[in-house]
Amino acid sequence: MTTAILPRTAVAARSYARGVSAGLRRELRELRRSPDRLMALVTAPLLTLVFVAIMLNNGRDDLAPYAVLAPALLVLWQMALQTSGDTVEAERENGSLEALVAAPSSFPAVIAGRILAVTGVSMLGFAESWAVAALVGVRVAIVHPGVFVGALVVTAFATACSALALAALFVRTRAARAFQNTLTYPFYILGGVMVPVEFLPDWIEPLTRLVFLSWSSDLIRQSLLPGPVQGLAEHVVAIVLLGVVSCAIGGFLIRLALREVRESGTIGHA
Amino acid sequence: MPERTASRPDVSTRLPRGTAWRAVVASTRNAWADFAATFTPLSWTLGWLGRIVAQVIFYALIGSLLGSEEQVRYLYIGAAVLATAMETLLVVSTSTRERYSGTLPLLVASPSALWPVFLGRSVQWLPSGVATATVALFVIGPGFGVTFTLADGVATFGVLVVLAITTYGYAFALAALVLRHMRLRNWATNLSYIAMMLVSGVTVPLTFWPVWVQWIAFAFPITHTLVAIRHLEEGVRPGLHVLGHVGTAVLVSLVWYVIGAVSLQRLAASGRRDGSIEFAE
């Protein structure tokens, strides 16, 4: 009945939204039942203490914003990475990946919903870092609240898109967990999550501009520091653009991988 | 299938039957096989080692942010040495996997005590942990101002080996405790690792913390061995002083080894009594 009234694209959009919603609800249930999935949120307060302690030990209270922001960004990336790898791997181990792919609902939509849920939950890392720092007497003011909130929104979008692209990669490999492990610290360096990329050798800097975290960390840090925010539009455009590219690549790769594994019947045995 | 049977590792040893060390040695074969199944030389070098080196550089860069070459060196050495401890903590993961695999009931039912089996089960992380820190300290370290004389370098390598073995004791005890509470396995590993980073002199000196925190730090063998390595890197040569720290780490780890062995024997005994040794959830 619905299909007779609504145009085809609207039906597809509604179906996609249902898939996203199902994935989102499923992931929230999983997160409640699997404390391991929240590991990054457990370690974030301790990492905040580590970074804050380094700054205080060196008498550099002025660098507190760097110490507080870094653990929050680590949580964001770590949880996205974990979800993109574990989502596919866990379904594969469970033997449910085939059923998920064969279901009428869009597989990329379900994955996107799960990633959105995790990205939303991982934003708690920001609250944790700020709260822990405040507990030890280090208060980090948000000097430009509008820029801060805006930067978080576009960063969350880009994180979710990157996780989608990684999930697409993980569909095709059995070594998802190995990749997960490898894509942590190199990204933290290239993303300037703790130390701005200007501190890296000149030859690495162009590479860092392809990592959305380098733009995000720079913009969020600027929102915490006194003085005007430099290059606001440039930063936002770069983060959104890199997110859109990741989403496009992720969506394309997932569809391509699904077509291939359906044809070869190797989905459970990538 | 016939090839598989033929390639089964030979677990015979020259040690007399019925001795604990025979079980330890046989169990180490399992560890090496596990390692070979986890990594190829390429995946270990590019994937694992690359990741660890990136982690060490990440912390050293904080020294650049602070504008202090001394801090670059301090943080680099701390993070590099911590890599050995971090890998050794993977003992918890590989030990608890026995329960997930369903082999724990068989081990409990076997004539051997449980502790020798688990003592040998995860030794693969010892050379791996020492190798990553060795590459970080001696190959990449000079790029961050970390240098050793030949003699101090050799001594540092020896301390790294001791660090791995002593931290293995802590991880062995932790694994024994976690085998009872499987859901905590990742929590135990990660929280231990970050606690070491926080209080063991890895990122800030021990004296930064209140005395009661320092006492907690003394329970980690890395607290003592890291001081020894820092002395060696600085070129301070009171050998007895370095040996004193290493000796303290050995003594602390002996306590952990005993706790681990006793906990495992209690786990086996209570499991036999109430039938609680089964597949983990």
Interface residues (C-beta under 8 A of the other chain):
Chain A: P35 D36 M39 V42 T43 L46 L47 L49 V50 F51 A53 I54 M55 L56 N57 N58 R60 L63 Y66 A175 A178 N181 T182 T184 Y185 P186 Y188 I189 M194 V195 P196 F199 L200
Chain B: S43 L46 G47 W48 G50 R51 A54 Q55 I57 F58 L61 I62 S64 L65 L66 S68 Q71 L75 R183 N186 W187 N190 L191 I194 A195 M197 L198 T203 V204 P205 F208
